[in-house]
Amino acid sequence: MRPTARLPGALLAVFLLPVACGKLQGLSGTQAPLVSFNVVTAGDLAPLRPAGVSAEKSLQVALIWGTNWLTEPFCVLPAESDAAAAVITAGCRDPFSFVPARVAMSVPITPGASTSLSLLDLPTADLLVGDVTARVAYASLVIYDDRDGSGTLELAQPHRTASGRGGGPPMNDDTADSGDVIYGASFLTMTAPDQRVAYREGAFDSSSTFYPRSGCTPPPTGFSVLGAGGFTAAAGMTAAVSGKLPAEDSAACTQSAPADALVTVTLQAPAVVDEVGCVERTDDSSIRYREPPVDAPDISERVTACAHLPTFDAGDQSALIQYVVSGRSSDRCKGLTHYTLRGCRQSVSCAVPDWDFTATPPAWWRCPQ
């Protein structure tokens, strides 16, 4: 069970900076579903297929539980240069987006035909946000082509560039993406209308920053299907400055029992919806600053910038300049790598550094010292 996120003091001006449940096991025979959801697609799939894909191997709908995620400061604080702004555009995901935690179930779906997806298990405690008296989980229904035939959607991660040892083994996160192709999601971002699956236990914390629906009726206990009209990114940021939740049109709020709801997923180009299949390594807005490797990292298809560290990260190392590298333009998931000439695996402002190249930077280092 995870507590509702609270905004760190230094990030108050930035929104999204906003008994455990186990699996129920059948005693014998086939386990009856706990709940079922009705899903239908809208739109034409043919013009959305990527180059080289003439037909789907296995079109599926997956129910994916979301995580309580806070974007990193670099992505929402004012960019200090045009180069930094370009890195933010290339490497930062939508700060209001739905971020997946776990795929719960997948079933085949035929475009335009209603399909039923059933759950056999409650969301586990790590997916529930709040305390034992008031907690909730949200999920998105995602349409994808199961290209690898695994029967599930493989979630992807950003591809960061390699780092030096930094007190541990060399690190390179460049693992290949799955070939699965995502075509739509019922809940993609809070800045657009959505339909989401909800599961609530106990009371409801209306001040929660976990995918808020300010102005909407709290979800009922148990499973439900909720709708919200969304808010603009500007409204979300403005509300965060005053420590509030962004207002939504209450007329766009909907709430239904699963048996009474039909969730409609509009098909979209994969480039628009890919992020709904992208997990994040950290969810608390923290940044891991990395040791620069001896050899220059491969920055082909990537955007880079030199930038100052946020004051709450730099501590007494305010003179440090970070070298920030975006993901590749061909990657499914956006992401950033942050290099500093001095730091530790746990903190860039540590008293005794794991690495210190401030006197002798690597030959490829591009930033002021």
N, C-alpha and C positions, 0 to 999 in steps of 0.2 A: 504494500500500500504506500502511495506517495502522497505527501502533503500538497495542498494547493500552493502554487508558486507565489512567492512574494518578490517584489522588485528590489534588487540590491540598491542600497542608498545612493551609490554613485550613478545609477542608471534610472532613477525615478522619472526622468524626463523622456524615457523611451518606452513605448508600449511593446510588450512581449520581452522586454528587458526588465511583459504585462505584469472481529474473528475473520482472517484472510479467506478469499474465495478460491477454492481449488477446483479442479475438474470433477464434474459429477460422473461417477462411474456406474454403468448399468449393473444390476445384480446378476442378470443372466439374459441371454438372448440378445436381440437387436435393441439398441438404445433408442428410445423415442426422442425426437428433437425437443429442445426447450422452447424454441421460437422459430418462426419462418418469416421471411421477408419476400415481397413480390417486387420484381425488378423488370423494367423494360427499357430498351434503347430508343433513342430518337435521332434521326438523321441518316445520311447515306455514308456507308463505310468506304465504298470504292475510291472516292477521290482523296481519301485520307491516308491510304496505304503508302508506306515509304517506298522509295525507288527499289525495284527488284522484288517486291512482294506483290504477287498477283492474286493471292487468295490466303485466307486465314487457315492455319493448321488446326487450331482448336480455340474458338472464341469462348472466353470464360468471364464470369463475374466473380469477384473476390470481395469478401468482407474483411476490411483492414482496420484494426483498432489503432487509434492515434496516440501520440505521446504529447506531454506537456513540454513545449519547446520554447526556449528564449534565444532570439538571434544574437549574434555577437556584436559588440559595440561598433567595430569598424564598419559594419554594414549599414548602420543607421545614424551614426554621428555625422555631422557635416564633413564632406570630403575636403581635405586641405589643398588639393591640387586637381587639375584636370586628369592627371595620370591616375590618382587615387580614385576619382569618380569612375574612370573607365574600368578599373579593377572591380569596383563595387558592382557595376553593371554586369560584368562578365562572370564574377565569382560568387555573388550573394544571392541566395534564394529569396523568394517573396517572404518578408518577415511575418505576414499574416496567413501563410499557407498551412494547410493540413500536413502534418508530418507523421509518417507511418511508424508504428512500433512493431506490429506483428500481423501477419496474415492468419485469419482464423479459419476461413473456409473458402473453397472455390468450387463452382459448378459450371457446366456448359450453359451457354445462352445463345439463342437464335435472334439475330437483329429484328426488332419490331415485334417480337413475341414475348409475352409475359413469362417470366421464369421465377421459380421459387427457390430460394436459398435458405437452408435450415442450419441452425446452430445446435450442437450437442453439448457445449460447455459454456459456463459463465465466463466473463472476462476475469483473468487471474488478478490477484491483488496488485501486482506491479503495473497494471493498466488502469487502475482506479485512482483518480485524483481527489484528494481531500483526506479527512480523518475518518475514523471508524463510525462516526455519527453522521457524516455527510460526505458522500463521495460519488463520483460519476465517471463513466467512460463514454467516449464518442468513437464512432467508426464511420468510414466512408465505403461506399460500394463502387468498386473499380472494374471497368471493362478492359480486358486485355487479351491479346493473342498469345497463347501458350506455345511459343515457337519451339521450345526445347522438350515439350511433352512431359514435363515433370508433374503436371497436375496442380501446380501452384505458381503464384507470382513470386519470382525471386527479387527481393528488394535490393537496390543498388546503393553504393556509397560514392562520395566524391573521390576523385583521383588526385591525391596530393603528390607533390614532388618529393624526392628522397631527402633524408636528413643525415647529418653526421651521427656519431656515436652518442654524444650527450649523456654519458654515464650508462649507456646500455647498447644493445646491438643496433647496427644501421637500420634505418626504417625506410621503407618504400611501400606506399599503399596502393600501388598501381595494379589492382586486380581487375580482371575483365568483367564487363557488364554482362548480364544475362541477355539473351537474344529476344526475350519477351517484349512485345510491343503494346504499350498502353494507349487506349483510345478514348478514355473518358472516366469521370469520377463524379459521384453524387455530391461530394464535399471536397472541393479543390482548394478554396481559399475563402477567408472571411470577407474579402472584398467583392464577392460575387454571391448571388443567391445560392443556397445549398439545401440539400436534404441529407440529414445525418441520422445514423442509428445511435440511440442513447441507451445506456443502462445505468440506473440510479439505485443506490442503497441509502437508506436513512433520509435525513433532511437534505436540503439543497442550499449551498452557499452562493447566494446571488452576487457576491463580490468577486467570485472566482474569475481569474484571467484565462482559464482553460477554455479556449474557443468560445468566448462569451456570446450571449444572445441578449444583450441589454434591452429591456423593454418587453421581452417575451415572457410568457408564463413558464415557471420552472417545469422541467420534465417530470412526468409521474414516476412513481417507484416502479422498478422493473424495466422491461424493455419498452421502447417506443420509437417512433419515427418523427423527427422534428424538422421543421423548415425555418429558414431565416432569410431575410432579404439582403443582408450584407451591408457594408459601409465602405466608404472610400478610404484609400490609404491616408489621404490628407486628414480626414476626420479621425482616423485611428491615432495618428501621431499627435494631432491637436489635443485629443482627449487625454493622451498619456502625459502631456506636459502638466496638466492639472491633476494628475493621479486618478482619473476617472475612466470608466469604460465607455467606448464610443456608442452613441445612441443609434438605435435601429428603428425602422418603421414597424410599429407593433402590428400594423395591418398585414405585413408580410410574414408574420410568425404563424406557423402551423404546428399542430401536434396531433398524432394519430396513434392508435394501437397498431401493432405490426400487421394484424390480419385485415385492417381497414385501409391500409396505405398501399399505394403503388408508387414506387420510387422510379423516377424517370431519369436516365443518364443520357445526356446529350453527347453524341460522338464528336470528338474534336481531333485535330492533328496531334500526333504524338509529341511534337516539340512543345505544344502548349500545356500538355498534361503530364509530361514525364516526371515532374517533381513529386507527384503523389506517390511514386514508388521509390523515393530517395530517403534513406534513413540518415540520421545525424549521430556523430560519435559522442557529442556532449549536448546536453539539453539545458544547461544553466547559464548560457551566454559566455562561459569562460573560453579563453583562447590558450592553446598550447603553442608557445613559441619554441621554434626548433633550432638546433645547431646547424649552421650551414655546412654542407659537405665539402670535402677538399676539392673535388671536381665540380664544375659548374652543373647545376641541375638542368635537365632538358626543359626548356621553356617554349618549345615549338607549339604553336596553336594556343599559347597562354598569354595573358596580359599581366604586366608587372608594374609596381610602383614602389617608391621609397616614401615612408611616412613616419611621423612621430608616434610613439606609443601613447595610448590614453593614459592620463595622469594616474588613474587608479590602478593601472597595471604596472606602470613604470616605477612607482615608489621612489627610491633614491637613485634610480638609474635614468633620470629624465633626459640625459643626453643621448640615450640609445635611439638609433633609427632602425626601424624594421624594414625588411624587404618583403613585400607581399606579392604572392603569385597566385593567379586565378587557376581554375581548372581549364582543361582543353575545350576548344569550341565544339569538338566532336563528342564530348562526354555527355552521358545522360544526366548526371547530377552536378550542380554547381558546387564549388567549394574553394577554400583559400588555404594557402600555406604561408605561415609567418616565420621568417628567419630573423634572428638577432645575433650580433657578434658576441654577446655575453648573456649567460643565463643558466638556468637549471631546468631539469625535466619537470619540476613542480611549480617553479616560479621564476619569472624573468628578473625579479629584483632580489634574488637570494644573496645572502652575505658572502657565502663561499660558492662560487660558480662551478658548474660541471664543465663548462667550456668558457674560454675567454680569448677571443681573437681581436680584441680592440686595438692591440698594438701591431698585430700582423694579420690583417684580414686575408681571406683567400684571394687568389689572383683575380677571380671572376667577380668579386664583390662590387656592386654597382652603386652603392649608396654612400653619402657623406659619412665620415667617421667622427 
